């Protein structure tokens, strides 16, 4: 049915393979058959005829006709040669506009609605009700055949500007978008789109079959986003037939779409791509309960009701509470923690020449969609650029950048790195011009290709040191790390380095066009102790603006918990300007701008300090700042190793993600809010996902998280965990992977808060493609009042922990 914010997602992680089960939580729409007989007509050819056919040894048969009869449906059909102008012979995807919106569609539909014949076409007889109900056919099922699963183009192609005869992803999307205009004008009919069955493995190639998966996923998850009626539904016949373990069915009180075996070709072939009886009968068993459900929703006018998550034990959200992500108190269109489904982790390769992914590695990381052309075969296309750790440099250990592959993520319930796949180098660690003398260096990197630019794009990066003020900090280089062709560095506006030069990421173009024109990159930093204000800072900027003068001059503040005074390195701030639950010992190490359809969130990844905090040493010894100056009063003795590392410390720590509403940042950019007004609307606890979320001074481990990176096309979020592989030895980092499993819609197409990419491909559902859905200029994070305090949830799994094995519901 139409995807609205009344739908919920069921997240389940199964051992061995990372799987997302999409489900709608349902109440009044349980799959009970109609109370009275209902007339149904099925537009099909040979495969549909075999599916309908009564059990037989003569032809493949699925018994769908009997099952529909027993559920109270009077089933008729069309076939080759049927109808005006022999329209029944034309059921390929490009033919559907002729049926429903073409110049002769009125005559075709009149014939279709009144048709009461079976039109076997030699593909098998099926039994049906002995008495025909009065009236027209109320349910229209339509399906193309398996040649339509050989689609050209690319998985991320948006709908074409107009429909054509092309067998491409772009045209297929355009066709089905056009159909919605007619379906909306016919609320008295229920239209069931059946995806085309898969081809035999030898009858297609991996790219085109991946395109078919991409298009069908788009139909299931994204086609009906924002569609206002409940008279259209989809059955993923393709997915059901790709593996015995793959399903689209009603189970445990919900509609579930499951991909447990990664395949885009037929698991039930005959001598050719026609499905065999086993495949048809499996599809029958899964389809009929779904049809009942869709029928009940249509007849009753029900939408998907909100499902309340049981409240936490406290009404006062605090760091450490595990609470839902705000439920209906949040504005529509926001990505919630429960939308992030944990997919697993992968290992990083061993370093070279003393540069590794250990200790403070992962300060900067970015996703490059064209980096590993073979990656789409395992569902993780593209590559990651990641800063490493140079053990040979005692000053700046974070100056070298490498490019790595992205292997398939694996869930290790025992948190054993040996169970994980390992990335490999595409480009080894290289010097891209980050200065060698940056003490306690900060680094950030973002791949970006402006819309008007051809070629692979550029790497934009920033760097900083522990103590500095207004130094050059932002630069860019080519994608070839051995010959980077560095441009810059440049000073970043009039802002101190303490708020500008750590995390770096792309701003979605629709949001930038609407609220910060020309500024497609965001950069910021959090420095412990309040020197950067009392929370993470963020600025939008145009990396091409003002470089000739040596100063990036197009900076727009989006978030700053304090005030920049001219020429003063430290941000002026007080308790009236701080982030909720601010702690001076926090460490915010990464950020990303997440999008999924027209849903969005700006996130910061970090190590949140809990309880009391102090400046001093890990064992609780406090150290006054004046103790570093000569002629000071007596100061505590510096503790022996391993507690002699001076800095900000706290009672305990937790790896978390905090979520911000992009609409709040838009208000800051417009001058309608102060830069310290926005507050996180949710917090996500990563303890259950991380392999080693423990401070360990003896191992020089103080913070848990590094940077984040986001594959916008496939809704994959990559998170760097420090020092979690090889604990106690040569410690490397790990990378965890989350999938944004849902899209959102708030029916507000003008506010520009959303991503222009609405990915259809779910790497869990089929990890053979890298794709996006229709470019979506819609924004919409709502304008409802948000709660004053963020709420926290366990990570992933629909609001549960990373390794749940039973369904838990989270809001969509």
QUIDA-V732173 format. One record per residue. N is the residue number from 1. RES is the residue in one letter. PHI is phi in whole degrees, -180 to 180 (NA if undefined). BURIAL is I if it has 24 or more other ideal C-beta (glycine too) atoms within 12 Angstrom, else O. D_CENTER is the distance of its C-alpha to the mean C-alpha in whole Angstrom. Layout:
# QUIDA-V732173
n res phi burial d_center
N RES PHI BURIAL D_CENTER
N RES PHI BURIAL D_CENTER
This chain:
# QUIDA-V732173
n res phi burial d_center
1 X NA I 21
2 X -58 I 20
3 X -82 I 17
4 X -130 I 17
5 X -77 I 17
6 X -94 I 19
7 X -98 I 17
8 X -121 I 15
9 X -118 I 13
10 X -101 I 15
11 X -108 I 13
12 X -134 I 16
13 X -107 I 16
14 X -109 I 19
15 X -61 O 21
16 X 78 O 21
17 X -124 I 18
18 X -81 I 15
19 X -132 I 14
20 X -116 I 12
21 X -105 I 14
22 X -88 I 13
23 X -148 I 16
24 X -105 I 18
25 X -77 I 20
26 X -129 I 24
27 X -129 O 27
28 X -68 O 30
29 X -104 I 28
30 X -55 O 29
31 X -80 I 30
32 X -89 O 34
33 X -64 O 35
34 X -60 I 37
35 X -72 O 40
36 X -127 O 42
37 X -56 I 42
38 X -127 I 39
39 X -88 I 40
40 X -135 I 37
41 X -127 I 37
42 X -117 I 35
43 X -91 I 35
44 X -162 I 35
45 X -126 I 37
46 X -65 I 37
47 X -64 I 34
48 X -64 I 34
49 X -63 I 38
50 X -63 I 38
51 X -63 I 35
52 X -70 I 37
53 X -63 I 40
54 X -63 I 42
55 X -51 I 42
56 X -158 O 45
57 X -92 O 46
58 X -85 O 46
59 X -140 I 43
60 X -56 I 39
61 X -148 I 39
62 X -114 I 36
63 X 66 I 38
64 X -65 I 36
65 X -60 I 39
66 X -63 I 40
67 X -63 I 37
68 X -70 I 37
69 X -58 I 41
70 X -68 O 41
71 X -91 I 38
72 X 100 I 40
73 X -105 I 39
74 X -95 I 41
75 X -107 I 40
76 X -116 I 41
77 X -156 I 39
78 X -113 I 40
79 X -158 I 40
80 X -53 I 42
81 X 82 O 44
82 X -76 I 43
83 X 79 I 44
84 X -55 I 45
85 X 57 O 45
86 X 53 O 44
87 X -61 I 40
88 X -62 I 40
89 X -79 I 40
90 X -119 I 37
91 X -127 I 33
92 X -72 I 31
93 X -53 I 28
94 X -65 I 30
95 X -85 I 33
96 X -62 I 31
97 X -61 I 32
98 X -62 I 35
99 X -68 I 35
100 X -108 I 34
101 X -133 I 34
102 X -79 I 37
103 X -66 O 40
104 X -110 O 42
105 X -66 I 39
106 X -61 O 41
107 X -67 O 44
108 X -63 I 41
109 X -71 I 39
110 X -60 O 43
111 X -68 I 43
112 X -67 I 40
113 X -68 I 40
114 X -98 O 44
115 X -63 I 44
116 X -130 I 45
117 X -93 O 46
118 X -90 I 44
119 X 49 I 44
120 X -61 I 44
121 X 66 I 44
122 X 78 O 45
123 X -106 I 42
124 X 123 I 43
125 X -81 I 45
126 X -133 I 43
127 X -80 I 45
128 X -147 I 44
129 X -56 I 46
130 X -74 O 49
131 X -117 O 49
132 X -82 O 47
133 X -66 O 46
134 X -74 O 47
135 X 90 O 45
136 X -84 I 42
137 X -65 I 39
138 X -94 I 37
139 X -111 I 34
140 X -115 I 33
141 X -98 I 31
142 X -141 I 30
143 X -148 I 29
144 X -92 I 29
145 X -97 I 30
146 X -60 I 29
147 X -58 I 30
148 X -77 I 27
149 X -96 I 25
150 X -121 I 26
151 X -92 I 24
152 X -91 I 24
153 X 92 I 22
154 X -130 I 19
155 X -59 I 16
156 X -93 I 14
157 X -65 I 17
158 X -77 I 17
159 X -59 I 20
160 X -65 I 24
161 X -65 O 26
162 X -148 O 28
163 X -79 I 29
164 X -150 O 31
165 X -92 O 32
166 X -73 O 29
167 X -93 I 27
168 X -129 I 24
169 X -59 I 20
170 X -62 I 21
171 X -71 I 24
172 X -59 I 23
173 X -65 I 20
174 X -62 I 23
175 X -59 I 25
176 X -71 I 23
177 X -66 I 23
178 X -64 I 26
179 X -61 I 27
180 X -61 I 25
181 X -63 O 28
182 X -74 I 31
183 X -58 I 29
184 X -67 I 29
185 X -82 O 33
186 X -129 I 33
187 X -68 O 32
188 X -84 O 35
189 X -121 I 33
190 X -107 I 31
191 X -106 I 29
192 X -115 I 27
193 X -86 I 25
194 X -104 I 25
195 X -67 I 23
196 X -67 I 26
197 X -68 I 26
198 X -75 I 25
199 X -90 I 28
200 X -61 I 30
201 X -56 O 29
202 X -83 O 32
203 X -101 O 31
204 X -151 I 28
205 X -120 O 27
206 X -58 I 23
207 X -67 I 22
208 X -73 I 23
209 X -70 I 22
210 X -66 I 18
211 X -60 I 19
212 X -63 I 20
213 X -58 I 17
214 X -60 I 15
215 X -65 I 17
216 X -68 I 17
217 X -61 I 14
218 X -61 I 14
219 X -60 I 17
220 X -69 I 16
221 X -105 I 12
222 X -128 I 13
223 X -56 I 17
224 X -94 I 18
225 X -57 I 16
226 X 83 I 18
227 X -68 I 21
228 X -82 O 24
229 X -105 I 26
230 X -121 I 25
231 X -110 I 27
232 X -136 I 25
233 X -147 I 23
234 X -128 I 22
235 X -118 I 23
236 X -88 I 21
237 X -57 I 24
238 X -57 I 23
239 X -63 I 20
240 X -59 I 23
241 X -94 I 25
242 X -86 I 23
243 X -167 I 24
244 X -64 O 26
245 X -90 O 24
246 X -96 I 21
247 X -145 I 21
248 X -139 I 21
249 X -156 I 23
250 X -96 I 24
251 X -151 I 24
252 X 53 O 25
253 X 76 O 25
254 X -154 I 22
255 X -83 I 20
256 X -127 I 18
257 X -114 I 17
258 X -124 I 17
259 X -128 I 17
260 X -104 I 19
261 X -122 I 20
262 X -87 I 19
263 X -148 I 21
264 X -118 I 21
265 X -125 I 25
266 X -70 I 27
267 X -95 I 28
268 X -132 I 31
269 X -80 I 33
270 X -96 O 37
271 X -76 O 39
272 X -138 O 36
273 X -84 I 33
274 X -63 I 34
275 X -65 I 33
276 X -86 I 35
277 X -64 I 36
278 X -60 I 34
279 X -64 I 31
280 X -60 I 32
281 X -69 I 33
282 X -61 I 30
283 X -62 I 29
284 X -60 I 31
285 X -61 I 31
286 X -87 I 27
287 X -77 I 28
288 X -61 I 31
289 X -60 I 29
290 X -67 I 26
291 X -60 I 29
292 X -57 I 31
293 X -62 I 28
294 X -63 I 27
295 X -65 I 30
296 X -63 I 31
297 X -62 I 28
298 X -66 I 30
299 X -70 I 33
300 X -87 O 33
301 X 76 O 30
302 X -67 O 28
303 X -112 I 24
304 X -74 I 22
305 X -74 O 23
306 X -65 I 21
307 X -113 I 22
308 X -77 O 23
309 X -83 I 22
310 X -53 O 25
311 X -67 O 26
312 X -75 O 26
313 X -76 O 30
314 X -131 O 30
315 X -93 O 30
316 X -115 O 30
317 X -62 I 26
318 X -138 I 27
319 X -56 I 25
320 X 103 I 25
321 X -71 I 25
322 X -104 I 22
323 X -126 I 21
324 X -70 I 19
325 X -92 I 17
326 X 107 I 19
327 X 53 I 19
328 X -78 I 21
329 X -77 I 22
330 X -89 I 19
331 X -60 I 19
332 X -65 I 17
333 X 91 I 14
334 X -83 I 12
335 X -75 I 9
336 X -104 I 11
337 X -55 I 11
338 X -68 I 12
339 X -81 I 8
340 X -88 I 7
341 X -98 I 9
342 X -73 I 11
343 X -108 I 11
344 X 127 I 14
345 X -143 I 16
346 X -143 I 18
347 X -87 I 21
348 X -105 I 22
349 X -71 I 25
350 X -65 I 29
351 X -80 I 30
352 X -135 O 33
353 X 53 O 36
354 X 82 O 35
355 X -105 I 31
356 X -135 I 29
357 X -101 I 25
358 X -96 I 27
359 X 52 I 28
360 X -92 I 27
361 X -62 I 25
362 X 79 I 21
363 X -59 I 22
364 X -133 I 20
365 X -158 I 17
366 X -148 I 15
367 X -98 I 13
368 X -122 I 16
369 X -66 I 14
370 X -107 I 18
371 X -81 I 19
372 X -142 I 20
373 X -67 O 20
374 X -87 O 21
375 X -66 I 17
376 X -65 I 16
377 X -68 I 19
378 X -108 I 17
379 X 89 I 13
380 X -127 I 13
381 X -73 I 14
382 X 80 I 15
383 X -141 I 16
384 X -122 I 16
385 X -98 I 19
386 X -137 I 20
387 X -76 I 24
388 X -106 I 26
389 X -122 I 29
390 X -100 I 32
391 X -71 I 35
392 X -88 O 38
393 X -110 I 37
394 X -81 O 38
395 X -103 O 37
396 X -102 I 34
397 X -91 I 32
398 X -124 I 29
399 X -104 I 30
400 X -107 I 29
401 X -118 I 26
402 X -132 I 24
403 X -115 I 22
404 X -130 I 21
405 X -74 I 19
406 X -120 I 16
407 X -76 I 17
408 X -63 I 16
409 X -72 I 15
410 X -131 I 17
411 X -88 I 18
412 X -112 I 21
413 X -65 O 22
414 X -88 O 25
415 X 54 I 23
416 X -109 O 25
417 X -57 I 24
418 X -63 O 27
419 X -83 O 24
420 X -94 I 22
421 X -73 I 21
422 X -122 I 22
423 X -69 I 21
424 X -132 I 24
425 X -77 I 25
426 X -97 I 25
427 X -129 I 26
428 X -72 O 28
429 X -55 I 29
430 X -141 I 30
431 X -87 I 32
432 X -109 I 30
433 X 103 I 33
434 X -70 I 31
435 X -56 I 35
436 X -85 O 36
437 X -110 O 38
438 X -92 I 35
439 X -74 O 36
440 X 49 I 33
441 X -67 I 30
442 X -114 I 27
443 X -142 I 25
444 X -140 I 22
445 X -149 I 20
446 X -146 I 18
447 X -79 I 18
448 X -152 I 19
449 X -130 I 20
450 X -59 O 22
451 X -56 O 22
452 X -86 O 26
453 X -98 O 25
454 X -99 O 26
455 X 87 O 26
456 X -78 O 23
457 X 94 I 23
458 X -131 I 23
459 X -100 I 23
460 X -99 I 23
461 X -144 I 24
462 X -141 I 26
463 X -155 I 28
464 X -157 I 30
465 X -123 I 33
466 X -65 I 34
467 X -117 O 37
468 X -169 I 36
469 X -135 I 37
470 X -129 I 36
471 X -95 I 36
472 X -57 I 34
473 X -145 I 31
474 X -122 I 28
475 X -149 I 29
476 X -150 I 27
477 X -151 I 28
478 X -76 I 27
479 X -77 I 25
480 X -84 O 28
481 X -69 I 28
482 X -73 O 32
483 X -140 O 33
484 X -72 I 31
485 X 55 O 33
486 X -62 I 32
487 X -119 I 32
488 X 105 I 33
489 X -84 I 33
490 X -124 I 33
491 X -72 I 34
492 X -98 I 31
493 X 55 I 32
494 X -104 O 35
495 X -104 I 32
496 X -61 I 33
497 X -59 I 31
498 X -67 I 30
499 X -122 I 28
500 X -125 I 26
501 X -126 I 26
502 X -129 I 24
503 X -76 I 20
504 X -150 I 19
505 X -158 I 16
506 X -78 I 15
507 X -99 I 15
508 X -56 I 14
509 X -57 I 17
510 X -59 I 17
511 X -67 I 17
512 X -62 I 20
513 X -60 I 22
514 X -81 I 22
515 X -125 I 23
516 X -149 I 24
517 X -52 O 25
518 X 82 I 25
519 X -105 I 23
520 X -106 I 20
521 X -126 I 19
522 X -121 I 19
523 X -137 I 21
524 X -171 I 23
525 X -163 I 24
526 X -123 I 25
527 X -115 I 29
528 X -60 I 30
529 X 86 I 33
530 X 90 I 33
531 X -67 I 33
532 X -104 I 30
533 X 92 I 31
534 X -110 I 29
535 X 159 I 25
536 X -67 I 23
537 X -108 I 24
538 X -154 I 22
539 X -137 I 23
540 X -93 I 22
541 X -154 I 25
542 X -104 I 26
543 X -68 I 26
544 X -93 I 29
545 X -91 I 31
546 X 78 O 34
547 X -68 I 34
548 X -60 O 38
549 X -86 O 39
550 X 85 O 37
551 X -133 I 35
552 X -71 I 31
553 X -111 I 33
554 X -113 I 30
555 X -82 I 28
556 X -123 I 27
557 X -69 I 26
558 X -116 I 23
559 X -157 I 24
560 X -161 I 27
561 X -86 I 28
562 X 158 I 32
563 X -132 I 34
564 X -84 I 35
565 X -90 O 38
566 X -53 O 40
567 X 75 O 40
568 X -99 O 40
569 X -66 I 37
570 X -88 I 36
571 X -74 I 34
572 X -79 I 36
573 X -156 I 35
574 X -142 O 36
575 X -65 O 35
576 X -80 O 34
577 X -118 I 32
578 X -99 I 30
579 X -69 I 26
580 X -54 I 26
581 X 63 I 27
582 X -59 I 28
583 X -134 I 29
584 X -63 I 31
585 X -93 I 30
586 X -59 I 26
587 X -141 I 25
588 X -100 I 21
589 X -107 I 20
590 X -153 I 17
591 X -152 I 15
592 X -157 I 12
593 X -106 I 11
594 X -86 I 7
595 X -142 I 7
596 X -155 I 6
597 X 62 I 9
598 X -102 I 12
599 X -94 I 10
600 X -156 I 10
601 X -167 I 11
602 X -102 I 13
603 X -118 I 13
604 X -127 I 16
605 X -105 I 16
606 X -171 I 19
607 X -104 I 22
608 X -85 I 24
609 X -85 I 27
610 X -120 I 29
611 X 79 O 32
612 X -73 O 35
613 X -133 I 35
614 X -156 I 38
615 X -96 I 38
616 X 161 I 40
617 X -129 I 40
618 X -62 I 37
619 X -86 O 40
620 X 98 O 41
621 X -71 O 43
622 X -88 O 43
623 X -138 I 44
624 X -67 O 45
625 X -57 O 44
626 X -67 O 48
627 X -64 O 48
628 X -82 O 47
629 X -98 O 50
630 X -70 O 53
631 X 59 O 56
632 X -99 O 54
633 X -61 O 55
634 X -55 O 54
635 X -120 O 51
636 X -59 O 50
637 X -72 O 50
638 X -67 O 47
639 X -65 O 46
640 X -70 O 46
641 X -57 O 43
642 X -98 O 40
643 X -100 I 40
644 X -99 O 42
645 X -86 I 38
646 X -85 I 39
647 X 167 I 36
648 X -88 I 34
649 X -132 I 34
650 X -144 I 33
651 X -61 O 34
652 X -157 O 30
653 X -141 I 27
654 X -150 I 23
655 X -76 I 20
656 X -142 I 18
657 X -119 I 15
658 X -111 I 16
659 X -117 I 14
660 X -117 I 16
661 X -82 I 16
662 X -59 I 16
663 X -66 I 19
664 X -64 I 21
665 X -69 I 21
666 X -63 I 22
667 X -65 I 25
668 X -66 I 26
669 X -61 I 26
670 X -84 O 28
671 X 81 O 30
672 X -87 O 30
673 X -134 O 29
674 X -71 I 30
675 X -67 I 27
676 X -100 I 28
677 X -79 I 27
678 X -62 I 23
679 X -131 I 22
680 X -60 I 19
681 X -96 I 18
682 X -160 I 17
683 X -136 I 17
684 X -123 I 15
685 X -84 I 18
686 X -101 I 17
687 X -52 I 20
688 X -70 I 20
689 X -88 I 17
690 X -70 I 19
691 X -81 I 22
692 X -149 I 25
693 X -83 I 24
694 X -135 I 28
695 X -72 I 30
696 X -144 I 33
697 X -56 O 35
698 X -66 O 37
699 X -103 I 34
700 X 60 I 33
701 X -106 I 30
702 X -119 I 29
703 X -125 I 26
704 X -94 I 23
705 X -109 I 20
706 X -112 I 20
707 X -95 I 17
708 X -124 I 13
709 X -144 I 12
710 X -134 I 8
711 X -89 I 8
712 X -66 I 7
713 X -63 I 8
714 X -109 I 6
715 X 59 I 2
716 X -105 I 5
717 X -107 I 7
718 X -107 I 10
719 X -128 I 13
720 X -92 I 17
721 X -104 I 19
722 X -80 I 23
723 X 51 I 26
724 X -116 I 24
725 X -121 I 26
726 X 83 I 29
727 X -56 I 30
728 X 88 O 34
729 X -121 O 34
730 X -82 O 32
731 X -84 I 29
732 X -100 I 26
733 X -84 I 23
734 X -126 I 20
735 X -120 I 16
736 X -98 I 14
737 X -127 I 10
738 X -123 I 7
739 X -117 I 5
740 X -75 I 3
741 X -89 I 6
742 X -139 I 7
743 X -113 I 8
744 X -127 I 11
745 X -148 I 15
746 X -120 I 18
747 X 57 O 20
748 X -125 I 21
749 X -81 O 20
750 X -114 O 22
751 X -91 I 21
752 X 67 I 19
753 X -91 I 16
754 X -115 I 13
755 X -72 I 11
756 X -86 I 13
757 X -111 I 11
758 X -119 I 9
759 X -66 I 8
760 X -94 I 10
761 X -75 I 10
762 X -107 I 9
763 X -59 I 10
764 X -70 I 11
765 X -73 I 13
766 X -165 I 14
767 X -86 I 14
768 X -107 I 16
769 X -145 I 14
770 X -120 I 12
771 X -151 I 12
772 X -131 I 11
773 X -99 I 12
774 X -59 I 15
775 X -57 I 15
776 X -121 I 15
777 X -81 I 17
778 X -71 I 17
779 X -113 I 16
780 X 128 I 17
781 X -113 I 16
782 X 81 I 20
783 X -126 O 23
784 X -70 O 24
785 X -68 O 25
786 X -94 I 23
787 X -65 I 24
788 X -76 O 26
789 X -120 I 25
790 X -71 I 21
791 X -114 I 21
792 X -117 I 19
793 X -137 I 18
794 X -61 I 18
795 X -85 I 14
796 X 67 I 12
797 X 60 I 13
798 X 65 I 13
799 X 102 I 15
800 X -103 I 17
801 X -72 I 18
802 X -69 I 16
803 X -119 I 19
804 X -69 I 19
805 X -125 O 21
806 X -126 O 22
807 X -66 I 20
808 X -132 I 19
809 X -97 I 18
810 X -132 I 15
811 X -76 I 15
812 X -120 I 13
